[in-house]
Amino acid sequence: MASNRLVNALVGAVVTVVTSFVPLSPVLGGGVAGYLQRGDTREGATVGAISGLLVAIPLAILGTLVAALFTIVPEGGGGGLLFAFVFLAILLVSSVYSVAFSALGGVLGAYLAREYRGDEDDEFGERSVGGDVGGENGDAVDATSSTVK
């Protein structure tokens, strides 16, 4: 299950990067990860947050390298240090943005998966997949257990 979670989070991270030109793209990436996870909203939030973290890690590495490049200043210059502090603060906020909105997207994706894919837990806590099909006289019949609702 953990390997599926990581694969789903990686797919969500790729979606976030591909749709990065769209505002709130971490919600889209986290939503895809949560939808693919097919769990409850807690699992969706977890896989969404992992997806956001996977996006934030390369950003943090790149940001640190850029900050290190601009902190090399001549003697007596404090401007580079101030720039590095501001840059790292912005990097922290953007990382929190990425993880938080990806987790929100994961919750929404898990909710949508549960609503529209027909994922339900039966009385034994096992997930049934399939949804409803029409029975006789228009009654809804569960395709996995053939019971009339």
Rosetta blueprint (number, residue, H / E / L):
1 M L
2 A H
3 S H
4 N H
5 R H
6 L H
7 V H
8 N H
9 A H
10 L H
11 V H
12 G H
13 A H
14 V H
15 V H
16 T H
17 V H
18 V H
19 T L
20 S L
21 F L
22 V L
23 P L
24 L L
25 S H
26 P H
27 V H
28 L H
29 G H
30 G H
31 G H
32 V H
33 A H
34 G H
35 Y H
36 L H
37 Q H
38 R L
39 G L
40 D L
41 T H
42 R H
43 E H
44 G H
45 A H
46 T H
47 V H
48 G H
49 A H
50 I H
51 S H
52 G H
53 L H
54 L H
55 V H
56 A H
57 I H
58 P H
59 L H
60 A H
61 I H
62 L H
63 G H
64 T H
65 L H
66 V H
67 A H
68 A H
69 L H
70 F H
71 T L
72 I L
73 V L
74 P L
75 E L
76 G L
77 G L
78 G L
79 G H
80 G H
81 L H
82 L H
83 F H
84 A H
85 F H
86 V H
87 F H
88 L H
89 A H
90 I H
91 L H
92 L H
93 V H
94 S H
95 S H
96 V H
97 Y H
98 S H
99 V H
100 A H
101 F H
102 S H
103 A H
104 L H
105 G H
106 G H
107 V H
108 L H
109 G H
110 A H
111 Y H
112 L H
113 A H
114 R H
115 E H
116 Y H
117 R L
118 G L
119 D L
120 E E
121 D E
122 D L
123 E L
124 F L
125 G L
126 E L
127 R E
128 S E
129 V L
130 G L
131 G L
132 D E
133 V E
134 G E
135 G L
136 E H
137 N H
138 G H
139 D L
140 A E
141 V E
142 D E
143 A L
144 T L
145 S L
146 S L
147 T L
148 V E
149 K L
